[in-house]
């Protein structure tokens, strides 16, 4: 069963303006993200489904690791083809 998903990216810490710009460039390349919205000091990523392509999930895993966002949220995208990534 698919469901809409919102991931919350916090804390937002950037080392330079270029660092911040690169995050947004990277996020815009992930086709599964339907909306990127700033809410206070958080960044919300909206998805129409919890069923996304693995390539997008790998990018999200890289972003969440790089910027130290809560990676547990990404388990909403876990399925039979990628479950070993979460072990």
Phi, psi and omega per residue, in radians:
X1 nan 2.253 3.124
X2 -1.608 2.658 3.101
X3 -2.597 2.720 3.076
X4 -1.193 2.553 -3.059
X5 -2.327 2.451 2.977
X6 -2.197 2.180 3.041
X7 -1.783 2.445 -3.134
X8 -1.912 2.078 -3.127
X9 -1.725 1.902 3.117
X10 -2.715 2.580 -0.044
X11 -1.375 2.582 3.084
X12 -1.555 1.848 3.110
X13 -2.241 2.195 3.130
X14 -2.167 2.513 -3.119
X15 -1.501 -0.508 3.110
X16 -2.628 2.972 3.053
X17 -1.110 -0.622 3.092
X18 -1.112 -0.657 3.112
X19 -1.052 -0.804 3.118
X20 -1.097 -0.789 3.141
X21 -1.064 -0.697 -3.137
X22 -1.157 -0.630 3.085
X23 -1.038 -0.851 -3.093
X24 -1.182 -0.617 3.062
X25 -1.078 -0.766 -3.130
X26 -1.119 -0.810 -3.136
X27 -1.062 -0.694 -3.115
X28 -1.152 -0.347 3.127
X29 -1.448 -0.194 -3.119
X30 -1.535 1.848 -3.014
X31 -1.119 -0.458 -3.118
X32 -1.231 -0.392 3.130
X33 -1.328 2.115 -3.113
X34 -1.634 -0.438 3.123
X35 -2.703 2.448 3.044
X36 -2.065 2.113 -3.024
X37 -2.376 2.265 3.031
X38 -1.435 2.273 3.114
X39 -2.272 1.758 -3.044
X40 1.068 -2.170 3.138
X41 -1.749 0.393 3.105
X42 -2.064 2.775 3.041
X43 -2.080 2.177 -3.133
X44 -1.856 2.256 3.094
X45 -1.891 2.128 -3.082
X46 -1.862 2.369 3.142
X47 -2.211 2.519 3.107
X48 -1.357 -0.257 -3.037
X49 -2.687 2.716 3.015
X50 -1.579 0.148 3.102
X51 -1.908 1.631 -3.115
X52 -2.040 2.816 3.130
X53 -1.230 2.591 -3.085
X54 -1.073 -0.560 3.101
X55 -1.043 -0.742 3.098
X56 -1.159 -0.685 3.115
X57 -1.101 -0.719 3.111
X58 -1.081 -0.716 3.079
X59 -1.089 -0.762 3.119
X60 -1.089 -0.700 3.117
X61 -1.089 -0.708 3.097
X62 -1.119 -0.776 3.129
X63 -1.110 -0.830 -3.095
X64 -1.128 -0.596 3.074
X65 -1.234 -0.832 -3.090
X66 -1.053 -0.770 -3.058
X67 -1.716 0.095 3.044
X68 1.070 0.689 3.025
X69 -1.446 2.807 -3.109
X70 -1.164 1.824 -3.064
X71 -1.280 -0.306 3.126
X72 -1.001 -0.562 -3.139
X73 -1.014 -0.504 -3.063
X74 -1.211 -0.274 3.138
X75 -1.098 -0.300 3.088
X76 -1.080 -0.367 -3.137
X77 -1.690 0.063 -3.100
X78 -1.186 2.399 3.065
X79 -2.569 -3.044 -3.083
X80 -1.083 -0.513 -3.071
X81 -1.480 -0.239 -3.074
X82 -2.271 0.092 -3.026
X83 -1.038 -0.492 3.137
X84 -1.185 -0.358 3.095
X85 -1.167 -0.357 -3.066
X86 -1.734 0.046 -3.110
X87 -1.497 nan nan
